[in-house]
């Protein structure tokens, strides 16, 4: 019995994937520089700090492509938040790269309907939850294995589980709500269907829908576990002074906020140039079709 034609899976061209990668990389790089300029506030054991604007790569993951949005944001952090500021943590950066890319990719894949606010809310908390949870597990492991000394926090029990658990909940409530949930719920429905045509793309209507059970496969779980193990091992090696690449530029470090502004400027130029190229490419294609 014929069940009817299957829904065609939504796909992007290689140029569109590269464009998403660059836009995510540069815009997230700009946001990282902004967070560097925002001071942190401490209220007893509570530290109010803007760690990252995680909603930016999440927007690209939901509206366009989860994989290239995640990879672009991670490279943006390395290039604009590390290299152009005159520092690179070597193996220690690999941990953040893997954990953050996993978080954005999985959260973006969970959204099959960008107008569904329930899916958007789940994706927002899943993104920051995975990133913070994996980092918390690694930090606890470093203390238990004796790689890093435990630093007690005034006002909290002298237990690494209590300290790390409080930091995780604090990040989920503050960063998860203010810089993941609220911007995602506000921006995605307003951008969906409007920003894609400007870049010469179709909205994600054509993406084949799938249940969570179909998405969370043994293959994904095994790959995620292996990547997390690699991230943890890299961080353990870095903390044990087994670092293959560890670079720091005294010249850029001495510039202070000047290096931040230079990095932000480079990221902004790349973002604007890519955006103009995408719009002109779309206009050229439409002109060609008209002829």
C-alpha positions as CSV (number, residue, x, y, z in Angstrom):
1,X,0.0,0.0,0.0
2,X,1.4,3.4,-1.0
3,X,1.6,5.7,2.0
4,X,2.1,8.8,-0.2
5,X,5.3,10.7,-1.1
6,X,7.8,11.2,1.7
7,X,8.5,14.7,2.9
8,X,11.7,15.9,1.3
9,X,14.4,16.7,3.9
10,X,15.4,20.4,4.1
11,X,18.9,20.9,2.7
12,X,21.4,23.7,2.2
13,X,24.1,24.2,-0.5
14,X,27.7,24.2,0.5
15,X,27.8,28.0,0.0
16,X,24.9,28.5,2.3
17,X,26.5,26.3,5.0
18,X,29.7,28.3,4.7
19,X,27.7,31.5,5.0
20,X,26.0,30.3,8.2
21,X,29.3,29.2,9.6
22,X,30.9,32.6,9.0
23,X,27.9,34.6,10.2
24,X,27.6,32.5,13.4
25,X,31.4,32.8,14.0
26,X,31.6,36.5,13.6
27,X,28.4,37.5,15.4
28,X,29.2,35.2,18.3
29,X,32.7,36.7,18.3
30,X,31.3,40.2,18.6
31,X,29.1,39.0,21.5
32,X,32.1,37.5,23.3
33,X,33.9,40.8,23.2
34,X,30.8,42.6,24.7
35,X,30.8,40.1,27.6
36,X,34.5,40.9,28.2
37,X,33.5,44.5,28.8
38,X,30.6,43.8,31.1
39,X,31.7,43.8,34.8
40,X,30.6,41.0,37.1
41,X,28.6,41.6,40.3
42,X,29.0,39.5,43.4
43,X,26.2,39.3,46.0
44,X,27.7,37.1,48.7
45,X,28.1,33.6,47.2
46,X,26.1,34.6,44.2
47,X,28.1,35.8,41.2
48,X,26.1,37.6,38.6
49,X,28.2,37.4,35.4
50,X,27.3,37.4,31.8
51,X,29.2,34.3,30.6
52,X,28.0,34.3,27.0
53,X,25.1,35.2,24.8
54,X,24.3,31.6,24.0
55,X,21.1,32.6,22.2
56,X,23.1,33.9,19.2
57,X,24.4,30.5,18.0
58,X,21.1,29.0,19.1
59,X,19.2,31.3,16.8
60,X,21.4,30.2,13.9
61,X,21.0,26.5,14.9
62,X,17.2,26.8,15.0
63,X,16.7,28.9,11.9
64,X,19.4,27.5,9.7
65,X,21.7,24.6,10.4
66,X,22.6,23.2,13.9
67,X,26.0,21.7,12.9
68,X,27.4,24.7,11.1
69,X,26.0,27.2,13.6
70,X,27.6,25.3,16.5
71,X,31.0,24.9,14.8
72,X,31.0,28.5,13.6
73,X,30.3,29.8,17.2
74,X,33.1,27.6,18.6
75,X,35.6,28.8,16.1
76,X,34.4,32.4,16.7
77,X,35.2,32.0,20.4
78,X,38.7,30.6,19.6
79,X,39.6,33.2,17.0
80,X,38.1,36.4,18.4
81,X,38.0,35.5,22.1
82,X,41.4,33.9,22.3
83,X,43.8,34.3,19.4
84,X,43.1,38.0,18.6
85,X,43.3,38.8,22.4
86,X,46.8,37.3,22.4
87,X,46.1,34.0,24.2
88,X,45.3,30.4,23.4
89,X,44.9,27.7,26.1
90,X,45.8,24.8,23.9
91,X,44.2,21.5,25.0
92,X,42.1,23.4,27.6
93,X,40.3,25.1,24.7
94,X,39.3,21.7,23.2
95,X,37.1,21.0,26.2
96,X,35.1,24.1,25.8
97,X,34.9,23.6,22.0
98,X,33.5,20.1,22.3
99,X,31.0,20.8,25.1
100,X,29.7,24.0,23.5
101,X,29.3,22.6,20.0
102,X,27.5,19.5,21.4
103,X,25.1,21.7,23.4
104,X,24.2,24.0,20.4
105,X,23.9,21.1,18.0
106,X,21.6,19.0,20.2
107,X,19.5,21.9,21.2
108,X,19.1,23.1,17.5
109,X,18.1,19.6,16.4
110,X,15.4,19.3,19.0
111,X,13.4,22.1,17.3
112,X,11.4,20.8,14.4
113,X,9.0,23.8,14.4
114,X,10.5,27.2,15.0
115,X,7.1,28.7,15.8
116,X,6.5,26.3,18.7
117,X,7.4,28.1,21.9
118,X,7.5,24.9,23.9
119,X,10.2,23.5,21.7
120,X,12.1,26.8,21.8
121,X,12.0,26.9,25.6
122,X,13.2,23.3,25.8
123,X,16.0,24.0,23.3
124,X,17.1,27.1,25.3
125,X,17.5,25.3,28.6
126,X,19.0,22.2,26.9
127,X,21.7,24.3,25.2
128,X,22.9,26.0,28.4
129,X,22.2,22.9,30.5
130,X,24.4,20.5,28.5
131,X,27.2,23.0,28.3
132,X,27.1,23.9,32.0
133,X,26.6,20.3,33.1
134,X,29.4,18.8,31.2
135,X,31.7,21.6,32.4
136,X,30.6,21.0,36.0
137,X,31.3,17.2,35.7
138,X,34.8,17.9,34.4
139,X,35.5,20.4,37.2
140,X,34.3,18.0,39.9
141,X,36.5,15.2,38.3
142,X,39.6,17.5,38.4
143,X,39.1,17.9,42.2
144,X,38.4,14.3,42.9
145,X,41.4,13.1,40.9
146,X,43.6,15.6,42.6
147,X,44.4,17.5,39.4
148,X,43.1,20.8,40.8
149,X,42.8,22.1,44.4
150,X,39.3,22.7,45.8
151,X,38.6,26.4,46.3
152,X,35.9,27.0,48.9
153,X,33.4,29.8,48.4
154,X,32.4,31.9,51.4
155,X,28.8,31.3,52.3
156,X,28.6,27.8,50.9
157,X,29.4,24.4,52.4
158,X,33.0,23.3,51.9
159,X,32.1,20.7,49.4
160,X,33.0,20.6,45.7
161,X,29.6,19.1,44.9
162,X,27.8,22.0,46.8
163,X,30.0,24.7,45.2
164,X,29.7,23.3,41.6
165,X,26.1,22.4,42.0
166,X,25.3,26.0,43.2
167,X,27.3,27.4,40.2
168,X,25.4,25.2,37.8
169,X,22.0,26.2,39.2
170,X,23.0,29.9,39.2
171,X,24.0,29.6,35.6
172,X,20.8,27.9,34.6
173,X,18.6,30.4,36.4
174,X,20.4,33.6,35.5
175,X,22.1,32.9,32.2
176,X,19.6,30.3,31.1
177,X,16.7,32.6,31.6
178,X,18.1,36.0,30.7
179,X,20.5,35.0,27.9
180,X,19.0,31.9,26.5
181,X,15.2,31.5,27.1
182,X,13.9,35.1,26.8
183,X,15.9,36.2,23.7
184,X,15.1,32.8,22.0
185,X,11.4,33.1,22.7
186,X,11.3,36.7,21.5
187,X,13.5,36.6,18.4
188,X,13.0,33.2,16.7
189,X,9.2,33.7,16.0
190,X,9.9,37.2,14.7
191,X,12.8,36.2,12.5
192,X,11.5,32.9,11.2
193,X,10.3,33.2,7.6
194,X,11.7,36.8,7.3
195,X,15.4,36.6,7.6
196,X,15.9,33.4,5.5
197,X,14.7,35.0,2.2
198,X,17.0,38.0,2.7
199,X,20.0,35.5,2.7
200,X,18.6,33.6,-0.3
201,X,17.4,30.6,1.8
202,X,14.1,28.9,2.4
203,X,12.7,28.6,5.9
204,X,13.0,25.2,7.6
205,X,9.4,24.2,6.5
206,X,10.9,21.4,4.3
207,X,12.8,19.8,7.1
208,X,11.6,16.3,7.7
209,X,10.0,16.2,11.2
210,X,11.2,13.6,13.7
211,X,10.4,12.6,17.2
212,X,12.8,12.9,20.1
213,X,13.1,9.1,20.1
214,X,14.2,9.1,16.5
215,X,16.7,11.8,17.1
216,X,18.3,10.5,20.4
217,X,19.8,7.4,18.8
218,X,22.4,5.0,20.2
219,X,24.8,6.4,17.6
220,X,24.3,10.0,18.9
221,X,24.7,8.9,22.5
222,X,27.9,6.9,21.9
223,X,29.4,9.8,19.8
224,X,28.4,12.3,22.5
225,X,30.0,10.2,25.3
226,X,33.2,9.7,23.2
227,X,33.4,13.5,22.5
228,X,32.8,14.3,26.2
229,X,35.5,11.8,27.2
230,X,37.9,13.5,24.8
231,X,37.0,16.9,26.2
232,X,37.6,15.7,29.8
233,X,40.9,14.1,28.9
234,X,42.1,17.3,27.2
235,X,41.2,19.4,30.2
236,X,42.9,17.0,32.6
237,X,46.0,17.0,30.5
238,X,46.0,20.8,30.3
239,X,45.6,21.2,34.1
240,X,48.5,18.7,34.5
241,X,50.8,20.9,32.5
242,X,50.7,18.5,29.6
243,X,49.8,21.1,27.0
244,X,50.8,20.7,23.3
245,X,49.9,24.2,22.3
246,X,49.9,27.1,24.8
247,X,50.4,30.5,23.4
248,X,50.3,34.0,24.9
249,X,51.2,37.4,23.3
250,X,52.6,39.9,25.7
251,X,52.1,42.7,23.2
252,X,48.3,42.1,22.8
253,X,47.9,41.4,26.5
254,X,49.4,44.8,27.3
255,X,46.8,46.5,25.1
256,X,44.1,45.7,27.6
257,X,40.7,46.7,26.3
258,X,42.3,47.9,23.0
259,X,42.7,44.3,21.9
260,X,39.1,43.7,22.7
261,X,38.0,46.6,20.5
262,X,40.3,45.4,17.7
263,X,38.9,41.9,17.9
264,X,35.3,43.2,17.9
265,X,36.1,45.4,14.9
266,X,37.5,42.5,12.9
267,X,34.5,40.3,13.7
268,X,32.1,43.1,12.8
269,X,33.8,43.7,9.4
270,X,33.7,39.9,8.6
271,X,30.0,39.8,9.6
272,X,29.0,42.9,7.5
273,X,31.0,41.7,4.4
274,X,29.4,38.2,4.6
275,X,26.0,39.7,5.0
276,X,26.4,42.1,2.1
277,X,27.7,39.2,-0.1
278,X,24.7,37.1,0.8
279,X,22.2,39.8,0.0
280,X,24.0,40.8,-3.3
281,X,24.1,37.1,-4.2
282,X,20.4,36.8,-3.7
283,X,19.7,39.9,-5.6
284,X,21.9,38.7,-8.5
285,X,20.1,35.4,-8.7
286,X,16.7,37.1,-8.7
287,X,17.8,39.5,-11.5
288,X,19.1,36.5,-13.5
289,X,15.7,34.7,-13.1
290,X,13.9,37.8,-14.2
291,X,15.9,38.0,-17.4
